[in-house]
Amino acid sequence: MRKFLSTVAALLVMITSLLTAGDTMCFMHPFYSYEYKKGAQAEKIGMSDEGLMDATVTLLDYLQDKRDGILVSTEVNGTMREVYNERETKHMVDVKKLYQNAITARNLMAAAAAVILIALYFMNKKSYFTFLWDGWKNAALLMGLFVLFIAIWCIVDFNAFWTQFHQTFFDNDLWLLDPNTSIMINMFPESFFFDIVASIIIVLVIVCGLITWLLSFMKKKECLA
């Protein structure tokens, strides 16, 4: 039972770390600036760098419930206009709901992991880190296979991965935007999403690597005690 609980706790920590990595990367403004400059997105769309970032911050603030909508105007190809159309606005309602549900799930899993970890401590104080280490190894195998699968899928056919992601988490086709009429789809081309998914995976690997080192160190220290 203790090994099972330690594996469950480790999986919860890993999933929490994954969602936290996603939350961090998705709201890191310098990341957007870097991606826009790399792809010359402002020039391609016909916007200024400032106008593009203003439109981006509007989206991010909306997702974090800092504003009621994504209404924002800027100059596009020499003409002042609303950046986002009706279809994009409706899609962002779905995106915001998905984001908020993900954060709620992340917080609940973090709380559940904390409860299990505390319970495990009182169940076996002397071999606490040994049990955590065993559970972490089991969870790392499962999460590692999942992350490896996603990474290979993204590298081989990112478009298929991204399409499946949307079909799984959205029950409509509002995410299918026309690049001829949608500024949003031109702000975030496929290369942008590939980079952000790759960044999330890298952050997750680093965090899990640090936790692995810490647990290994504490286990060895516990065995020598």
N, C-alpha and C positions, 0 to 999 in steps of 0.2 A: 504493500500500500504506500509506504514512504517513497519507494523508488518511482512509483506511478505518479504520486503527487509532485515529486521533484521534477519529473519530466514535464508534467502539465504546467507547473510554475515557470519552468525554463521556456517552454513554447509561448506562454503568455508574455514573458519578458521580451522574447524575440519579435513577436508580432507587434507589441507595443513600441519597440525600437524601430521597426519598419514603418509604422504609421507616423511616429514622431519624426523620423528622417524625411518622410514625404511632406509632412506639415512644415518642417523647417525649410526644405529646399523650395517648396512651392511659394513661399512668402519671402524669399531672399531677393530683395530688389537688385543687388549687384549682379546676380545670376541672369536676370532678365536683360540688364544693360549689356552684359557681355554677349549674350546670345543675339541680341538685336544688332550689335555692331558687327559680330562675326558674319551674320547673314545679310547685312545691309538692309534690314527690314524697313527702316524708316524711309529710305530712298525708294525702295520698291513700291511701298504703299503710297508715297507722296506726302508723307507727314514729316514734321520736324522731330528730332530726337526727344525734345521736351514734350511735344504733343503725344508721342507714342508712349512715353513713360507715364504721362498723366492718365492716358486711357488705361494703361496697365494697372496703375495704383487704384484706379476706380474699381476695376474688377476684383482686385485682391481685398480692398476694403469692404466690398459688398459680400464677399465670401465669409469674411470675419465678422459680419453683422455690424460694421462701422458706418454703413450707409444703407438707405432703403432700396436703392436701385443702381443701375449702371448707366444712367443718363449722363453723357459727357459730350461736349462739343469741341472740335478743334479744326484746324485748317487742313484740308486734304486736297492735294493738287490745286492749291490756290483758292479753294472755296470752303467757307465755314459750313460745317455739317455735323449732324449727330454721328458719332463713331459707330454705334451698334444699332443694328436693325431689329425688327420685332422678333424674328426667328432666333437671333442670337440672345436676345433678352430672355425669351422663354427657356432656351437651353440653359442659361446661367441659373435659372430658378432650380432646375434639376441638379446642376453641378453643386450649387450651394447646399441643397438638401443632402446630397451624397457626402459632401465634405463634413457637414455637421454631424451626420450619422457616424462617419468614420471617427471623428474626434470623440463622440460619446462612447463608441465601442472601445476606443483606445483607453479612455479614462476608466471604464468599467473593468477592462482586462488588467490594467495596472493595479487597480484596487484588489481584484481577485488574486493576482500574483502576490501582492503584499500580504494578504490574509493567509495564503497557503505557506509562504515563506516563514511567517511568524509561527504558524501552527507546527511546521516542520522543526523549527528551533526548539520548541517546548517538547516535541515528541522524542528528540534525540540530540541533546546539546553537545555531547562528546564527539559525535560523528557527523555533525551538522554539515560541514563543508564537503565531507566525503559523499554524502547523499546528494548534495547540490551538484557536485562535480559529475556524478553518475547520471543524474537527470539531465544536466546540461549537455553531456556527450550524446545522449539519446536524442534530445531535441535538436542539437546541432546537425545531426545526420539527416533528420527529417527536413529541417529548414534549409539545409545546404542543398539537398536534392531539389527542393522547390525553387530556390533562387537560381540554381544552375540551369534548371529547365526554362525558367523565365529568361535568363540571360541568353541562352542559346536560341530560344525562340525569337527574341528581339534582334539578335545579330543576323539570323537567317532570313527572317521575314517580319520586320517590325510592323508593317502595315497590317498584316494578318493579326498580330498580337493586339494592336491598338483597336482594330475593328472588333475583335472578340471582347475586349475590355468594355467597350461601349455597349455592345449587345447584351453583355452580362449585367451591367449596372444601370442601364437606361431602358425604359419600356416604350420608347418612341424613337423617331428618326430625326429629331431636332438637331442632333450632333452632326448630321450630314449637311455641311455648309458649302455654298457655291463660292469658289475663289474669285469669280467674276463680280460678285456683289457683296461678299462678306469681307470686311476688314479683319475681323477676328481670326478667320482661318489663315489670313496672310500674316497676321502677327505671330501666329504659332504654327509654323509648318511642321512637317513630320520630323525634321532634324531636331527641332526644339524639344519635342516630347521624347525622342530617343535619348537626348542628352540628359534630360531631367530624370528619366527612368534609370539611366546608367549611374547618375550621381547618387540617387537614392540607394541603389544597390551597393555602391562603393561605401557610402556612409554607414549602411547597415553592417557591412563586412568589418569595417574599422571598429565600430562599437562592440560587435560580438567578439572580435579579436581581443579587445581590451578586457572584456568581461571574462573571456576564456583564460587569459593570463592571470587575472586577479583570482579567479576560483582555483586555478592550478597552484598558485602561490599559497593561498590560504589552506588548501588541502594538504600540501606538503608540510606547512607549519603545524597544522593540526595533528598530523601523523607523528611529528617529532616531539609533540608536547607530552 
